[in-house]
């Protein structure tokens, strides 16, 4: 499995954009494009439906050595064959998520300000999400935090930081120039006419 520190482009397979029956094909497309890490986010699905989707995606990710993360359900990590879980700022502590996910599982946590990032870093997650940078339909209730603190959060947090929220190929250079090394891209990959090609194009930008 690719180390988190070596991951630059984080994709999220979101059932808000991709139907469960298309999820495995989308995972294949993103993997073919060079995605570094994948997460399954299925906010309105039952645990049983999440497991059904996750098992197939886990196999694809394992073959490609791409870390596979479950959103919100650390208790399902082992059964799904996933590599870890991602939890929200108000969901649970990193310690609790690790206990539920099992030994060796990765745990990431969302943060929405520099102060939250600094506080969350003391919980020692494997990585943090930082955002949303821009307004995004994925998180319509969250106020965008902008890009002013990207450089500072990287300077003060030693963990891998993945900037998230409204990032797309068209603004990725702007985010990189603001100090980002790693990003999460959701709708811009999932809604692209060619998700594999869009993923590859974003990877090229992240390498420059």
C-alpha positions in Angstrom: 0.0 0.0 0.0 1.3 3.5 -0.9 2.3 5.4 2.2 0.0 8.4 3.0 3.0 10.7 3.0 3.5 9.8 -0.7 -0.1 10.5 -1.6 -0.9 13.7 -3.4 -4.4 13.3 -5.0 -7.2 11.9 -2.8 -10.5 10.9 -4.5 -13.8 10.4 -2.9 -16.4 8.0 -4.3 -19.5 9.8 -3.2 -23.0 8.3 -3.7 -24.3 11.8 -4.1 -22.7 11.8 -7.5 -22.3 8.1 -8.4 -24.9 5.4 -8.0 -23.9 2.3 -6.0 -24.1 0.1 -9.1 -21.6 2.4 -10.9 -19.2 2.7 -8.0 -16.8 -0.1 -8.9 -16.4 1.2 -12.5 -15.7 4.7 -11.2 -13.1 3.3 -8.8 -11.5 1.6 -11.8 -11.4 4.9 -13.8 -9.9 6.9 -11.0 -7.3 4.2 -10.3 -6.4 4.1 -14.0 -5.9 7.9 -13.9 -3.4 7.6 -11.1 -5.5 8.4 -8.0 -3.3 8.0 -4.8 -6.0 7.3 -2.2 -9.7 6.6 -2.4 -12.5 7.0 0.1 -16.1 5.7 -0.1 -18.6 8.3 1.2 -22.2 7.0 1.3 -24.1 9.3 3.6 -27.6 7.9 2.9 -26.8 4.2 2.5 -27.2 1.5 5.1 -24.2 -0.2 6.6 -25.1 -3.3 4.6 -25.1 -1.4 1.3 -21.8 0.3 2.2 -20.3 -3.1 2.9 -21.5 -4.4 -0.4 -19.9 -1.5 -2.3 -16.8 -1.4 -0.2 -15.7 -5.0 -0.6 -15.5 -4.7 -4.4 -13.7 -1.4 -4.2 -11.3 -2.7 -1.5 -10.2 -5.5 -3.9 -9.5 -3.0 -6.7 -7.6 -0.7 -4.4 -5.5 -3.6 -3.0 -4.5 -4.7 -6.5 -3.4 -1.2 -7.3 -1.8 -0.6 -3.9 -4.1 2.4 -3.4 -5.2 3.0 0.3 -8.9 2.6 0.7 -10.8 4.6 3.3 -14.3 4.4 4.6 -16.1 7.6 5.6 -17.9 7.6 9.0 -17.8 3.8 9.7 -14.6 2.8 11.4 -16.5 -0.2 12.8 -16.9 -1.6 9.2 -13.2 -1.3 8.2 -12.1 -4.8 8.9 -15.3 -6.4 7.5 -15.1 -4.3 4.3 -11.4 -5.0 3.8 -10.6 -1.3 3.9 -7.4 0.2 5.1 -8.9 2.8 7.4 -11.6 5.3 8.2 -12.2 9.0 8.0 -14.2 10.8 10.7 -15.7 14.3 10.9 -14.7 16.9 13.4 -17.7 16.2 15.6 -18.0 12.5 15.1 -15.5 10.9 17.5 -11.9 11.1 18.6 -9.1 9.6 16.6 -8.5 7.2 19.5 -12.0 5.9 19.4 -11.9 5.5 15.6 -8.7 3.5 15.9 -10.2 1.2 18.5 -13.2 0.6 16.2 -11.2 0.2 13.0 -8.7 -2.2 14.4 -4.9 -2.6 14.7 -2.9 -0.9 11.9 -5.9 0.9 10.4 -5.4 4.4 9.1 -7.5 7.2 10.6 -8.0 10.6 9.0 -10.0 13.5 10.5 -11.6 16.6 9.0 -10.7 20.1 10.2 -12.3 23.4 9.3 -9.8 26.0 10.6 -6.2 26.4 11.6 -7.2 26.1 15.3 -9.0 22.8 14.6 -6.1 21.5 12.6 -3.7 22.2 15.5 -6.0 20.6 18.1 -6.7 17.6 15.9 -2.9 17.0 15.3 -2.5 16.3 19.0 -4.8 13.3 18.5 -2.2 11.9 16.1 -4.4 10.9 13.1 -2.6 9.6 10.0 -3.6 12.7 8.1 -6.1 15.6 8.3 -8.4 17.2 5.8 -8.4 21.0 5.8 -11.3 23.0 4.3 -13.6 23.6 2.6 -11.4 26.1 0.8 -14.3 27.0 -1.6 -18.0 26.7 -1.5 -19.0 23.1 -2.5 -22.3 21.4 -3.1 -20.9 18.4 -1.2 -20.9 20.4 2.0 -23.4 23.2 1.5 -23.7 24.0 5.2 -20.0 24.7 5.7 -18.6 28.2 5.4 -15.6 28.3 3.0 -12.4 29.1 4.8 -10.4 30.3 1.8 -6.7 29.8 1.2 -5.0 32.3 3.5 -4.0 29.7 6.1 -2.8 26.9 3.8 0.9 27.8 4.2 0.6 28.2 8.0 -1.2 24.9 8.5 1.6 23.1 6.6 4.2 24.9 8.6 2.6 24.1 12.0 1.2 20.6 11.4 3.7 17.8 10.7 1.0 15.4 9.5 0.0 15.0 5.9 -2.6 17.8 5.2 -5.1 17.3 2.4 -6.8 20.5 1.3 -10.5 19.9 0.4 -13.6 21.7 -0.7 -14.5 22.9 -4.2 -11.1 22.1 -5.6 -11.0 21.2 -9.3 -8.6 21.1 -12.2 -9.4 24.7 -13.1 -8.4 26.1 -9.7 -5.8 23.5 -8.7 -2.8 25.7 -9.6 -4.2 28.5 -7.5 -4.4 26.1 -4.5 -0.9 24.7 -5.1 0.5 28.3 -5.3 -1.2 29.0 -2.0 1.0 26.3 -0.4 -0.9 23.0 -0.8 0.9 19.8 -1.4 -2.0 17.4 -1.3 -5.7 17.8 -2.3 -9.0 16.1 -2.2 -11.1 16.4 -5.4 -14.6 15.1 -5.5 -17.2 16.3 -8.0 -14.7 17.5 -10.6 -13.4 13.9 -11.0 -16.7 12.1 -10.6 -18.7 14.4 -13.0 -16.0 14.6 -15.7 -16.7 13.2 -19.2 -13.5 11.1 -18.7 -12.8 10.7 -15.0 -9.6 8.8 -15.7 -8.2 11.6 -17.9 -9.3 14.3 -15.5 -7.5 12.4 -12.6 -4.3 12.1 -14.7 -4.4 15.9 -15.6 -4.7 16.8 -11.9 -1.8 14.5 -11.0 0.4 16.3 -13.5 -0.4 19.6 -11.9 0.4 18.3 -8.4 3.8 17.1 -9.6 4.8 20.5 -10.9 
